[in-house]
Amino acid sequence: MSAPAARSVRDKFLAEGGRRPPLWKLALRYLLLLAVLALTVGPFVWQLSTSLKGPTEDLFSSTPKLLPAHPTLDNYAKVADLIPVWDFALNSLKVALANVLTNCVGAALAGYALARLKFRGRKLGTVAFIVAMLVPVESIIIAQFLTMRDLQLNNTLTAVVLPGCIGALNVLLMRNAFANIPYEIEEAAFVDGANAWQRFTRIALPAVKGTVAVVAIFSFMGAWDDFLWPLIVLSDQSKFTLTIGLDYLHGTFASNQRLVAAGTIIAVAPLIALFACLQRYFFRGVGEGAVKG
């Protein structure tokens, strides 16, 4: 919202009898926001500070120091020397990008079919996706492993991607986004001779770009942060993802918290970059499906 528009909304609110909240309420509100900010962002800031501290600085002093006295990037270089962190990161990137592609395409197609196409069993299909979302991953992980073994896909990145290539939650998100699009728009396209595929690609899909961005972020985060399934299905170190590779820092070099913190920052940085690039579409996805005048 632009500044003039914000001022007009404020003036209209005050003209209709609205009053500013008391000062103590504003102070309490901001104190709560600062407390939530400290709880959510504080651990990351502390890890970042630890990763930049040199070997001469005391990490466990009675008076913790947030700012490093002599900032250094040597800890990041040591992580790369101890483990092939960039190879692990490349494997994670391959898995995450494949997961994003399959989820965006598959969830969009399935969501559109459930929301806009009329066929027998459509409601049952929606219920099936809801039930699949409620099933704990741990209860089916053995069946997944046996399936990959029968397909001779164990110890491959393909086996890491397949179980999460289309998430039930992503399908439901896309279904709700497509369901919010007014039917009159598609009816007009149908009258003009557009088939189902043309209505999907030219009308429905451009209207839900925000939800597609949400699905992309969730898919990337889920694949990038996944630890249990890659740990089970992978045995060759050259194919390890970043989460498994960084576990070596916790096990072998747990006494050196600087290296552990540096590895954590390396793992989190791509997620922050992705969200920074897609945040505009991410927040727009909340009100997806509205008609613009």
C-alpha positions as CSV (number, residue, x, y, z in Angstrom):
1,M,0.0,0.0,0.0
2,S,1.3,3.4,-1.0
3,A,1.8,6.3,1.5
4,P,-1.2,8.4,0.2
5,A,-3.5,5.3,0.3
6,A,-2.3,4.5,3.9
7,R,-3.0,8.1,5.0
8,S,-6.5,8.0,3.4
9,V,-7.3,4.8,5.2
10,R,-6.1,6.2,8.5
11,D,-8.1,9.5,8.0
12,K,-11.2,7.5,7.2
13,F,-10.8,5.4,10.3
14,L,-10.4,8.4,12.5
15,A,-13.3,10.2,10.8
16,E,-15.6,7.3,11.6
17,G,-14.8,7.5,15.3
18,G,-11.8,5.3,15.5
19,R,-9.2,6.1,18.2
20,R,-5.6,5.2,18.6
21,P,-4.9,2.5,21.1
22,P,-3.5,3.7,24.5
23,L,0.3,4.0,24.8
24,W,0.6,1.1,27.2
25,K,-1.1,-1.2,24.8
26,L,1.2,-0.2,22.0
27,A,4.2,-0.8,24.3
28,L,2.9,-4.2,25.3
29,R,2.3,-5.1,21.7
30,Y,5.8,-4.2,20.7
31,L,7.3,-6.0,23.7
32,L,5.5,-9.2,22.7
33,L,6.7,-8.8,19.1
34,L,10.3,-8.3,20.3
35,A,10.0,-11.4,22.5
36,V,8.8,-13.5,19.6
37,L,11.6,-12.1,17.4
38,A,14.2,-13.0,20.0
39,L,12.9,-16.5,20.3
40,T,12.7,-17.1,16.6
41,V,15.7,-15.2,15.3
42,G,17.9,-15.3,18.4
43,P,19.3,-18.8,17.9
44,F,20.2,-18.1,14.3
45,V,22.0,-14.9,15.2
46,W,23.9,-16.7,18.0
47,Q,25.0,-19.4,15.6
48,L,26.1,-16.8,13.1
49,S,28.1,-15.0,15.8
50,T,29.7,-18.3,16.9
51,S,30.7,-19.2,13.4
52,L,32.6,-15.9,13.0
53,K,34.5,-16.2,16.3
54,G,38.2,-17.1,16.3
55,P,39.9,-19.9,18.3
56,T,41.1,-17.5,21.0
57,E,37.6,-16.3,21.9
58,D,35.8,-18.0,24.8
59,L,32.4,-19.4,23.8
60,F,31.3,-20.3,27.3
61,S,32.2,-17.2,29.2
62,S,29.9,-16.3,32.1
63,T,29.0,-13.1,30.2
64,P,28.1,-14.1,26.7
65,K,29.3,-11.8,23.9
66,L,27.2,-11.6,20.8
67,L,29.6,-9.7,18.6
68,P,32.9,-11.4,17.8
69,A,36.0,-9.6,18.9
70,H,37.9,-10.6,15.8
71,P,35.5,-11.8,13.1
72,T,37.0,-14.5,10.8
73,L,35.8,-16.8,8.0
74,D,38.3,-19.5,8.8
75,N,35.7,-21.7,10.3
76,Y,33.9,-22.0,7.0
77,A,37.1,-22.9,5.3
78,K,37.8,-25.6,7.9
79,V,34.4,-27.1,7.3
80,A,35.1,-27.4,3.6
81,D,38.5,-29.0,4.4
82,L,37.1,-31.5,6.9
83,I,34.2,-32.7,4.8
84,P,33.2,-32.3,1.1
85,V,30.5,-29.9,2.1
86,W,30.1,-28.4,-1.4
87,D,29.5,-31.9,-2.9
88,F,27.0,-32.5,-0.2
89,A,25.3,-29.2,-1.0
90,L,25.2,-30.0,-4.7
91,N,23.4,-33.3,-3.9
92,S,21.0,-31.5,-1.7
93,L,20.4,-28.9,-4.4
94,K,19.7,-31.6,-7.0
95,V,17.2,-33.2,-4.7
96,A,15.5,-29.9,-3.7
97,L,15.2,-28.6,-7.2
98,A,13.7,-31.9,-8.4
99,N,11.3,-31.9,-5.5
100,V,10.3,-28.3,-6.3
101,L,9.7,-29.2,-10.0
102,T,7.7,-32.3,-9.3
103,N,5.6,-30.7,-6.6
104,C,4.8,-27.6,-8.5
105,V,3.8,-29.5,-11.7
106,G,2.1,-32.5,-10.0
107,A,0.3,-30.5,-7.3
108,A,-0.9,-27.9,-9.8
109,L,-2.3,-30.6,-12.1
110,A,-3.9,-32.6,-9.3
111,G,-5.2,-29.5,-7.5
112,Y,-6.8,-28.2,-10.7
113,A,-8.4,-31.6,-11.4
114,L,-9.9,-31.8,-7.9
115,A,-11.1,-28.2,-8.0
116,R,-12.3,-27.5,-11.5
117,L,-12.9,-30.8,-13.4
118,K,-16.0,-32.9,-12.9
119,F,-15.5,-36.6,-12.7
120,R,-16.7,-39.5,-10.6
121,G,-14.8,-39.9,-7.3
122,R,-13.5,-36.3,-7.1
123,K,-14.7,-35.9,-3.5
124,L,-13.2,-39.3,-2.6
125,G,-9.9,-38.2,-4.1
126,T,-9.9,-35.1,-2.0
127,V,-10.5,-37.1,1.1
128,A,-7.7,-39.5,0.1
129,F,-5.2,-36.6,0.0
130,I,-6.4,-35.4,3.4
131,V,-5.9,-38.8,4.9
132,A,-2.5,-39.1,3.3
133,M,-1.5,-35.8,4.9
134,L,-2.5,-37.2,8.4
135,V,-0.4,-40.4,8.1
136,P,2.9,-40.1,10.0
137,V,6.0,-40.5,7.7
138,E,7.6,-42.8,10.3
139,S,4.7,-45.4,9.9
140,I,5.4,-45.9,6.2
141,I,9.1,-45.4,6.0
142,I,9.9,-49.1,6.1
143,A,7.5,-49.7,3.2
144,Q,9.1,-46.9,1.3
145,F,12.5,-48.5,1.8
146,L,11.3,-51.9,0.7
147,T,9.7,-50.4,-2.4
148,M,13.0,-48.6,-3.4
149,R,14.9,-51.8,-2.8
150,D,12.6,-53.7,-5.1
151,L,12.9,-51.0,-7.7
152,Q,16.7,-51.2,-7.3
153,L,16.9,-47.5,-6.5
154,N,18.5,-47.7,-3.1
155,N,21.6,-45.5,-2.7
156,T,20.5,-43.1,-5.5
157,L,19.3,-39.6,-5.4
158,T,16.2,-40.7,-7.3
159,A,15.1,-42.7,-4.3
160,V,15.5,-39.6,-2.1
161,V,13.2,-37.6,-4.4
162,L,10.4,-40.1,-5.2
163,P,8.6,-40.3,-1.8
164,G,8.1,-36.6,-1.6
165,C,7.8,-35.7,-5.3
166,I,4.1,-34.8,-4.8
167,G,3.0,-33.8,-1.3
168,A,-0.6,-34.2,-0.2
169,L,-0.5,-30.7,1.5
170,N,0.7,-29.1,-1.7
171,V,-2.1,-30.7,-3.6
172,L,-4.7,-29.4,-1.2
173,L,-3.1,-25.9,-1.2
174,M,-3.4,-25.8,-5.0
175,R,-6.9,-27.2,-4.9
176,N,-8.1,-24.4,-2.6
177,A,-6.4,-21.8,-4.7
178,F,-8.0,-23.0,-7.9
179,A,-11.4,-23.3,-6.2
180,N,-11.3,-19.6,-5.3
181,I,-11.2,-18.5,-9.0
182,P,-14.6,-17.4,-10.1
183,Y,-16.3,-20.0,-12.5
184,E,-17.5,-17.2,-14.7
185,I,-13.9,-16.7,-16.0
186,E,-13.5,-20.3,-17.1
187,E,-17.0,-20.4,-18.5
188,A,-16.2,-17.4,-20.7
189,A,-13.1,-19.2,-21.9
190,F,-15.1,-22.4,-22.5
191,V,-17.6,-20.4,-24.7
192,D,-14.6,-19.1,-26.7
193,G,-13.6,-22.6,-27.4
194,A,-10.7,-23.2,-24.9
195,N,-10.2,-26.8,-23.9
196,A,-9.4,-27.9,-20.3
197,W,-5.6,-27.7,-20.9
198,Q,-5.8,-24.2,-22.3
199,R,-8.0,-23.1,-19.4
200,F,-5.5,-24.5,-17.0
201,T,-2.4,-23.0,-18.5
202,R,-3.7,-19.6,-19.7
203,I,-6.3,-18.7,-17.1
204,A,-6.1,-20.8,-13.9
205,L,-2.4,-21.2,-13.5
206,P,-1.4,-17.5,-13.9
207,A,-4.0,-16.6,-11.3
208,V,-2.4,-18.7,-8.6
209,K,1.3,-17.8,-8.9
210,G,1.4,-16.9,-5.2
211,T,0.3,-20.4,-4.2
212,V,2.8,-22.0,-6.6
213,A,5.5,-19.9,-4.9
214,V,4.3,-21.2,-1.5
215,V,4.4,-24.8,-2.8
216,A,7.9,-24.2,-4.1
217,I,9.2,-22.8,-0.8
218,F,7.6,-25.7,1.2
219,S,9.0,-28.3,-1.2
220,F,12.5,-26.8,-1.2
221,M,12.6,-26.5,2.6
222,G,11.2,-30.1,3.1
223,A,13.7,-31.6,0.7
224,W,16.7,-29.5,1.9
225,D,16.1,-30.2,5.6
226,D,15.1,-33.9,5.3
227,F,17.5,-36.0,7.4
228,L,15.8,-39.4,8.2
229,W,14.9,-40.6,4.8
230,P,18.3,-39.8,3.1
231,L,20.0,-41.4,6.1
232,I,18.1,-44.6,5.5
233,V,18.2,-44.9,1.8
234,L,21.8,-43.7,1.1
235,S,24.9,-45.5,2.0
236,D,27.5,-44.1,-0.5
237,Q,29.2,-41.0,1.0
238,S,29.5,-39.4,-2.4
239,K,25.7,-39.2,-2.7
240,F,25.1,-37.9,0.8
241,T,23.0,-34.8,1.1
242,L,24.1,-31.8,3.2
243,T,22.1,-32.7,6.3
244,I,23.7,-36.1,6.5
245,G,27.2,-34.8,5.7
246,L,26.9,-32.1,8.4
247,D,26.2,-34.8,11.0
248,Y,29.9,-35.7,10.8
249,L,30.6,-32.3,12.4
250,H,28.3,-33.0,15.3
251,G,29.7,-36.5,15.8
252,T,33.4,-36.1,15.2
253,F,34.0,-32.4,15.9
254,A,31.3,-31.8,18.5
255,S,33.8,-30.1,20.8
256,N,34.5,-27.4,18.3
257,Q,31.2,-25.5,18.3
258,R,32.6,-23.0,15.8
259,L,32.7,-25.6,13.1
260,V,29.3,-26.9,14.0
261,A,27.9,-23.3,13.8
262,A,29.6,-22.7,10.5
263,G,28.1,-25.8,9.0
264,T,24.7,-24.8,10.3
265,I,24.9,-21.4,8.6
266,I,26.0,-23.1,5.3
267,A,22.9,-25.3,5.5
268,V,20.5,-22.4,6.4
269,A,21.8,-19.8,3.9
270,P,20.1,-21.2,0.8
271,L,16.7,-21.3,2.6
272,I,17.0,-17.7,3.5
273,A,18.0,-16.7,0.0
274,L,15.1,-18.6,-1.5
275,F,12.6,-17.0,0.8
276,A,14.1,-13.6,0.2
277,C,13.6,-14.1,-3.6
278,L,10.0,-15.4,-3.3
279,Q,8.6,-13.6,-0.3
280,R,6.5,-11.2,-2.4
281,Y,4.8,-14.2,-4.1
282,F,4.6,-16.1,-0.8
283,F,2.6,-13.4,1.0
284,R,0.4,-12.9,-2.1
285,G,-0.5,-16.5,-2.0
286,V,-2.7,-15.9,1.1
287,G,-5.3,-14.1,-0.9
288,E,-5.0,-16.2,-4.0
289,G,-7.8,-16.4,-6.4
290,A,-9.2,-12.8,-6.0
291,V,-10.4,-11.0,-9.1
292,K,-8.4,-7.9,-9.9
293,G,-10.2,-4.9,-11.2
